[in-house]
């Protein structure tokens, strides 16, 4: 007996196709939308994109600093909301965090503002100061003036993150003219569940460490000039910049020791699309049903040398290798 064909997929109702697409991923749904008109129509459905949005997205958006009316007033489609959260991080919790979505997976991303971090001596004006930068998504950033004990910590509940996801934490920063002190000894970072030990990582915060090892010596801030301008002194890193454009000079008549040797697995800064730099501090896999508090730390306390010129926007926690 001949087996009859089940028919053409084009004969399926659009809501059935939408249901099938909702069981894939945002990336797959977008790919399918260019295959045929029936998929394109179904892929615009709220039934599809409501599955891709986090279940608590309305609660998170309701905590937005600039109000949630524009996103939750009902006039936007679920796809519009999804894409907006991918391309435009929103400030929440009094401007101390930002929230966004990873575009191809829909996984949640957070950045903790510098004000949300624990920075040793962060409230001591001789060591750190709080300034506003137009390039930052947050109202304030932390500028390092002078410390020999560099320590930053952050915490975030794993219940805020997407379960079944490998996350990484990144320090988001830039450098100011007069940046020095981080090429002596690398920093150490750690990302772990609070109360649990994790393997420490070696982290280089010197942007020039990406390409070369500057020789150790006594580095001083640039000589003062008549037209001191705060904005001009703040440099978003450019790989084409020369070392002397950091406004640093080396004290003359000093005998330099050998170049600093960093471990081969050292994490180095990378350029971000928004003009800032980032360096990975560690990673953690968030298991479903295992709630706890993620502890993130970054320290350089062994060298004893003075450090200056680092500007911290925050620490970003986002899925690793989703694309």
N, C-alpha and C positions, 0 to 999 in steps of 0.2 A: 504494500500500500504506500503510495507516494506521500511524502510529508509536505504539507502545504506551507507556503511562505507565510510568515507572520505579518507581512506587509511592510510598507515603507515607513521609515522613522518619521518622515515628514507628515505622516497621518496622525502622529501623537498630538494630543492637546498641549498647548503651550505651557500650562501649569505643570504637566508631567515633565517636560523638558527642563523647566525652571527648577523643579525638585531635584532632578538628576544633577544639574549644574551646581546646586547648593551643596552637594556632597563632595564636590571637588575642592579647588582652591581658587582664590582671586586670580592667580596667574593663569590657571587652566581655563577659568570662565572667560577671561579676556581673550585668550587664544581661540576658544571655540566661537566667540562672537564674530570672528572674521571668516569662519568657515561657510556659513549660510545665513540667510536672512532670518530663518526660524530660530537659530541659535542667538543671533544678534538681538532679536526682540526679547527672547526669554532671559538673556543675560542682563537686561536692564531692570528686571523685576525686583521689587522690594523683598520678595520671598528668597531670592538668591543672596542679596547683600546683607539682609538681616542676619543670615547665618554666618557671614564673614565678620560682622562686627562683634566685638566682645560682648558677652552677656550683660556686663555692668557698664556699658559705654554711656548710658543716659546718666547714671549716677556720677561718673567721672566728669562728664561735660557740665553737669549742674554745678560743679565746683570751680568752673572757669572764672578767672578774674574779671574778664570783660562781659560776663553774662552769658547765658546759654540760649537766649531767645532765638538768635539767628540760626542756630543749628537744630534746635528742638521744637521750632514753632509749627512743624508739620508741613511746611511748604517745600522742603527739600526731600529728594528721594534718598533712600538708604545708600545708594551708590554715591551720591553727591557728598553725603556725610562721611562715608568711608574715605573717599579721595581727598576731602578737605583735611581729615585727620592725618592722612599720609603726608601731605605737602605743607601743612601749616600747623606745627605743634602749638597746642594751646597751653597757656599758663593756668595752673590750678593751685589750690591751697595757699591763697594769699601771695601768689607769685614766687613761691619757693620750690615749685616743681613745674616741669612741663610734661605733657602727654602727647603721644603720637602713635601711629600704627606703622609697622613695617609693611611696605606696599604689596609685596608679592605673597605674603603669608597671612597678614592681618594680625600678627602677634603684637602685643603691647610693648611700647618703649617709653621709658621715663628718663628725664634728666633732673637730677637734684641740683638746685642752684647752690652757689658757694655759701649763701646764707643758711642753707639746710645742712651743711657739712660741719663737723667738729674740726676746727683748725686750732692747733696749739698756738697760743699767743694771738689768736685771731682778733681779739678785742683790745689788744694793746697797740696804741697808735704808733709807738716807736718801731714796731715790728711788721705790722700789717695795716693797710688802709683800705677802705671801701669806697669805690669810685663807680661812676656810670660810664658805660661805653656804648655808643650807638650800634656797634656790631653785635652786642650781646642780646639774647632773647630775654634776659632777666634785668630787672631794674639796677642791680648792683653786681659788681664782680670784686673779687679779693685780689689786691695787689701786694705782693711780697716786697717789703722795704729792706729788711735785714733780719735774718735769723741764722743761727747755727744748728738749732734743733728744728727740723722740718717734719711735721707730722700732720696728716689729714685722715679723718675717718668719716664713714658714712654708713647709714643703715637703711634698709628697705624691706618691708614684709614680702615674703614670697607669695602671699595670697594676692598681692597686687599684680603679679606677673602671670604670663600665660603658662599653664601647666604643660608638661611634656615638651619643654623647650630648653635648649642650651643657651644660656645668656652669658654675655661678657660685659664687664664694666670698663669704662674708658674715662680717663681724666681728660677734660676738654679745656685747653689753655692756649695762651699765646705768650709772647715775650716782649718786654719793654726795653728800650734803649738803656744800657747799663746792666743787662742780664749777665749774671756770673755766678759761679760757685757750684754748679751742678755737673761739672766735668771732672771733678776730683774723684768722687766715689759714687757709684750708681745707687739709686734708691731701691727699696724693697717694697713689694706690694703683695697683697693677699686678699682673696675673695673666698669667704666660707660662711657656712651656717653658724650663727652666733653660738659660741661654746664649743665649736669643733675646730680642729686644726686643719689647715690646708697647706699645700706646698707653696712656699714663697717664690715670687718671681723677681728677677732683676730688671729694673726699669731705668732707662736713660731719659732724663728730662731736657737734655741739651739738644736743641734742634740741629746743631752742627754735627752732633754725634751720628746722624744718619749717614753722612758722607765722609767724615774725617774725625780723627781724634786730635783735639787741640791739646797742645802740650801744657802740662800742669805748671802753674806759676801764680803770681799774685795779680789778679785782675781787679781793676778799679772801674767805677762808673766813669762815663765820658766827662771830659772837662766841661765846666759850665760855659754857656754861651749867652749872648745878650738877648736873643729872641727865643727864650725858652717857651715852648708850646707843648702842653700836655698831650694833645692829639698827635702831634708830629712825633713825639717820643714813643708812642705806642705803635709797635710794628706787628702786623699780621705777617707771619712768616712766608717768605717767597724763596723758593729753592735757587733762584738766580741771584739772590743777594750775596754780597761779599761779606766776609766776617767782620770787617771794620764798620759796616753799616749798622751793626748792633750798638754802636756808640761805645765800644770798649777799647781800651788800650792796655798794653802790658807795661808794667813798670820797667824802666830801662835798667840795664846792668844787672840783670838777674840770671843766674845760671839755671836752666830748666832741666828737670829730671826727665826720664823717659816718658813716652806717651802712656796715658792711662789704658790699662787693659780691662775691657769689659768681657764678661762671660759670653760664650757664643750664642746662648739662648736669650740674650738680653732683648727686651722689647724697646723699640725705638719709636719716636714720634712720627706720625703720618699726617699729611695734609688732608683736611676735610673740604668738602664742597663749599661750606659756608665761610671759608677763609681761616678758620681756627685750626689748631692742631689737636691731635688726640694720641694717647698712648694707652694700650691695653693693660689693665691691671690684673686681670684674672677672669676665670669663667666658672659657671656653676649651672648644673642641670636641675631645673625645677621639676620635681616629681609631682604628679597629680595626687592630691590628698595629703601631702606632706608640708604643712604650713610651718613657717618659722621666720626668723629674721636674718637677712643676709647682711654680713658684716664685711665692709670694704675698707682696707687701710693702705696708706702709702706713707713711707717713712724714709728719711735719710738723717740718721742721728750718730753715725759712726765717725764721720770725717772730722767734725768739729770746726770746719771752716765756715765762714759766713757766706750766705747766699742772698741773691736779690734779683729783682726784675721779672719774676714769674707772675702772670696774671691768670687767675683761675675763674672760668665761667661756671664750671660744675663737674659733676660725674654723671655720665650717661650709662644707663643700663638697657641694653637692647639685645635682641636675638643675634646669635653669631652664625654666619654662613647660611643665611636664609635664601639668598638670591640664586 
